[in-house]
């Protein structure tokens, strides 16, 4: 198994790879956490641009799993991603993200994300019932 310090290390920011931010209360305790990772796409045959900088939401956890707080956290994530020079911010429907996407004007993409977990027996489930993000 992994210890707590190893797991926390995976969520630390890494330039051009993983971005993470925390919100704290007046006592300095972490109340909310948001993160996203970078997965860029190349642009072919364009004079000016050769890459689209794309951020993918990773873990976004709001205190008490409150919907309004989660929505504010995603608004903050959009602002942070813009300040980190991303062109696009993508979100999958896992981890209860779907609860706030429509209100924040996210549009449904044209693809489906599928994962194969080797040697696991997992019953069919809805995306919002999944609590893990694979990168």
N, C-alpha and C positions, 0 to 999 in steps of 0.2 A: 504494500500500500504506500501511498504518498503521504508525507507529513504536511501539516498546515503551511509551513514555510515554503515548501516546494510548490504547492498549489497556488499560493499567493504570488509567487514569482511569475507564473504563467500569465497573470492578469496585469502585470506591470507594463507600462508603455515601452514600446520598442520603435524607434524612429523608422518610418517607412514600412512598418509592419502592423503594429497594434497600438491603439490609442485608448487610454482609459482615464476617467475623471471620477472624482467623488464629491458628494455634497456632505457638509457637516452641520451639526446643530451648534447652538451657542456654547455648548460644553466641549466642542471639538470632536465629538464622536461622529463617525461616518453613519449617515442615514440613507444615502442613495448612492448607486454606482451605475455608471454607464460606460460602455466600451464599444469600439468598432475596429474593424481591421481593414487593411488596404488590399484591394485586389484590382489592379488597373487593367485596362483594355487598350489594345493598340488600334489606332485609326489608320486605315490604309488609304493611300492615294489622296492625301490632303496637303495643300501647300503650307499651311500654317500650323496645323496640329498633328501630332503623331501619337498622342496618348490621351485617354480619358481617365481622370483620377476618380476612382470609385471607392466609396466607403460602404462597408457592410456592417449593419448593426450586429453586435455580438451579445453581450450580456447587459441588460438594462434592468436594474432591480430597484424598485421604489419601496420605501418604508411602508410596511403594512399592506403591500401590494394594492395600494389605493389607485383607482383608475385616474383620478385627476392629477395625482402626483406623478404617475407613470407618463401621462400625457405631457406634463411639464418637463419631465426628464427627456422625452424624445424631442421636444422643442429645443431644449438645451443642446442635445446631441446634434441637431441640425445646425445650430449656431457654431458649435465647436468644430464640426466637420468643415463648414464654410471657412472658418478661421484657419483651419489646417490645409486649406487650398484644394478641397475636394470639389469635383464637378457634380457628382451624383451621390445620393445616399440611398442605399437599398436596405430593405428589411424583409426577413422571412416571417412566416406566421407562427413561429414557435415561441414558447415561453410567454404566452399571454400577450404578445405584441399586437395580435390582431385586434384586441380591444380598443386600441387608440389610433390605428392607422387611418381609418376612414375620416375621423374628425380632423386629422392633420393633413388631409388631402393627398395621401399616398394613393397611387393607382396600382391596380392589380397587373402584374406582368403576364407574359404569354407563356411562361414555362412552369414546370413543376420540378421541385427539388426532391430527389430520391437518394436515400443512403442505404447501403447494404452493410449490416453489422455482422461480421463473420461469427459463426457459431452462437448466435443469439436467437432465441425464439421470442419474438415480439408480436403480440396481436395487433391487428389493424387498429390505427388510432388517428384522430384528427391532429393536424399540425399544432394547434394551440394546446394540446395535451402533452406535447413533447417538451422536456425541460433541459435539453442539451443542444448545443450548437457545435457542429463538426466543421473544422476548417481544413 
